[in-house]
Amino acid sequence: MRSPRPYPDAAEPSQAQAQSETKSQARSGTKSSALGLGRNLYEEVTARIVAQLEAGRFPWVQPWTGSGAPALGLPRNGATGRRYSGINILLLWDAAVENGFATQNWLTYRQAQAAGGQVRRGEQGTTVVFADRFVPEKEKERAAREGGEPGAVAFLKRFTVFNLSQCEGLPAPDEIASPPLEREAIPVAEALIAATLADFRIGGERAFYVPSKDFIRVPPQTAFGDQINYYRTCFHELAHWTGHPTRLGRNQSGAYGSKDYGREELVAEMGSAFVCASLGIVPTVRHADYLGAWLETLREDNRAIFKAASAASKAADLLLAFGEAGARSDDAAGAR
């Protein structure tokens, strides 16, 4: 399974790098961030997500064009090719929708320059966050004096990226083309579901996952009025499946309607959206019935969306890893 990283550059951004980026942007006339520097970062992002939900907009639903163009997939760094994860997916999807960007490739100001291009003057960047931990010197001294492991402190660092559409002098990206969507079976989705080896049962009128017995049940695809939503439902339930103690071990003990239940639903809904985006599947929005629980959770804990997005990325990465392992096995078999 790939290790999800909130920031996809080849090297982790240091405080000095962030300050240098800011100075370069100031000289060029570009704007450094859509989020104010003086506010608590958790509060800023949570407030933005809550505002979108209150407006009836689901920030984790993959954006798409109205011109018949292929789905844009997960946002990635245009210099390294690495995909963004966690809360950064939501931030960059939001920016793509709000500004009408036609690509999901993003670069820092310096990466654009290093690639031979330039961010256009006056363009406003989008904030992404880098999560890390550090050990204070006093804690190191305490551990050396008293023994034991020194305690680490978690922190968030903000960084500014620009969409490739905001740059000039750079070649067009090789977007990940999605095959035309069919109303019936989508082979890449069917292959991923099969590759998980999950106990996946089809039938009945409800979709659910039973943690105690570790099985999934979904209605047949023909029961869905819009058949593409069958796959969103499958991956929603498979995202729940990743939370089993033998896999990622999330808390799935919450009763229906409880806050713990709502948190797990939020993880599953975003995890499904991330998998669908990776596969180029564009279903419609669902699970609006959980909106009230989501809003209550987000208002009470300004770090909840960060935790949920991180857990959703891990769930999506685990599911996608099954597909990659299956593809490698097929390639090996074909080579013999």
Secondary structure, DSSP 8 states (H G I E B T S, - for coil): -----S--SSS---HHHHHHHHHHHHHHT-B--SS-TTS-HHHHHHHHHHHHHHTT--TTS----SSS-----S-EETTT--B--THHHHHHHHHHHHHT-S--EEE-HHHHHHTT-EE-TT-B-EEEEEEEEE--HHHHHHHHHH-S----EEEEEEEEEEEGGGEES-------------SS--HHHHHHHHHTT-EEEE-SS--EEETTTTEEEE--GGG-SSTTHHHHHHHHHHHHHTTSTTTT-------TTSHHHHHHHHHHHHHHHHHHHHHT-------GGGHHHHHHHHHH-TTHHHHHHHHHHHHHHHHHHHHHHHHHHHHHHHH-
